[in-house]
Amino acid sequence: MKKTLVYLFLGLSAFVLVACSTKNNDPYHLRIAYSPSLCQAPLHIAVEKGFFEAEGIKPENIQLDASHAQEAVGTNQVDLGFGLVSKFLQPVENGLPVKFIAGIHNGCIKILSLKKSGITSIADLKGKRIGVPALSDAATLIAKRALLSEGISVDAKNPEVEFVVYSRNDLPQALQKGLIDVIALNDPVATIAEEQLDLAVILDTSKTHPFDEEYCCVVFITSKLASERPEIAAAATRAILKASAWVQEHPEEAAKIQLDKKYVSGDLAFNTKLLKSYNYHPSIQGGYNAIELNARQFAEIGILKKGTDSKAFADRVYLFQKNVPDSYTAADVANVK
């Protein structure tokens, strides 16, 4: 009887070990929040070119409007996403449970004026009306940071500019009609308006210093994933870093995949041109630096709490991981066809 019990115990132990081993070897099901945004190319490419699979991850795409990404995180619908630094810092301050893991690219926001207006710089915007898609839009926040650097007040109690809200697609027309003096908005609408209306570029975050050296878009994971499955968090980070390097090297093919797989709409030549204008040289440290800088300036403006310690803030919300390099280059993904 004792022998039988011993054999039964050993048999059950072996079954449990095999079952656990099989489970641990299965690809991890990762829920990826994405929106039909051209600059999210690394997310799309990481799925379509097998970068996630190569890291032992089975990706599930969950399409969301960009404005609902934070809600999806809060209700545990997604594990990983992509977004503008400026859009996430206040929600994170208010408790949004995410960790930022990498800076992906610069660019994608512009401030534009009519050439005949005589407005040629941020310094010229004092006393002017700035058209924006929303007061909390990333382009609005970039404009506020640029104004701050020129000593122009954006304090709600004593503003030296006026922000006027129009729908994104109506902003160029409002500018033409003289209802506003400049517009601040994201691509692709920004570049389409610039080209079709022959507008002057006051600020371009892909070219204007110091924004050209700053990552505007970062990847985040949920705090739950970071704490419970750090090895998956590291694997996902590596996959996206590699996909970003691949996009930098193959912008036209990336744009074609986005169109063919219906991630975005548009024209291949135009989309390729935009992808080429962004700097897809990803960086772990660069992402951290962008978080710290934005937090510091947002505290000055009043978007974050006055007196916020920007370094302590960045240290709290950013995740540096073992077995993840700062970046990858074209040479690291040269074998991916």
Steps between C-alpha positions, in 0.01 A plus 500: 500500500783736590673417169181576310467838671863583425456414131177699488673801657792476259265469206300805603819699560628413155167602345505835679860565394425416137186715504686796650784458256258494206321808631826690547614410150178616339512844332380771736172659389569876494216747441628795298308828484540671166330778308498582127795733542785497248770567759406181685677309222734312739201345680345393171830369364584312820180303441521456124873422468511252787703698752260409781488133402880486497489604866246234598198730489167442326368852430133593492421833337231702674404807301410803706450866437812666641285691750377170651839335555523619860149375577594160353801482730291589803247226424765233427414463131857538372856423609708726277453816298657799331440868554619856522693578816308820559161326496586248771679689775200655672299173497807321640527764774135426577565127534488344152679166557764495226877488463674662205763277340650669191518817292411425137521810280488878479289715271129493400384837643513841327399860563408676175407851383399674180811631325342842456437531875859592582502247785827313464597390851364398838601843633249655257209317665460732798145635492399264218225238459623143470261250346516152654293178481448495880641676803650169615632402157869414467547785251357745755743376761795527260392857421487582871850364554632700204332816629643439848851485353441845344376648826140530377248425773253214457380528859121465509471809722723721288538356149684691229351286222152365432441135416195453277355153441384378159462147370827368360386508138348849533816666632656576158177663379472707819856621442420599142193694615703696754312360798834399653860605445678163503409134530665228708426140407633154425582327177368403257258795509784742581713408199200478267398854602858625468531370145152574368478853644870585471526582871804621691642261759550672836595181681557144381585253776700289254725796409468787749755501781477377775191295412690325221720332762208387715286188475138608467356148490569218744389144565334408828398179672260452788645501849340157543701352213817670623471353849353157423681408176824700477645255249208566263537875551866471400417281200234744377742790539765324292243421230389862468854638506590265214184587307579871536849449360344305213256784420788748494678283244191406294252793514336429164445133574369589845254749347387237248439241772297752699283569196470138385403380848264797542667642810480845340358667192669737259743508212817287492730779382365751754506252790853395410611863500358551848663187640832614354462836676480336844808368674436135578821448696342364820659545841427388853696788653357746250148407606587561864655837415183606316284405799721695740514810276125506437427452870731790591341740251144383571556577868612852404194549279262354758394189308664288770496603864719797580820390665499155340848345516539404134782251561309323777194498274695346209666247731159390624331457162787378282624142480861411430530125443765231507588327173377796293754717314448874468429464128542295185634604160435400141780243525313323781193443281672453164388137480129589532346493153 
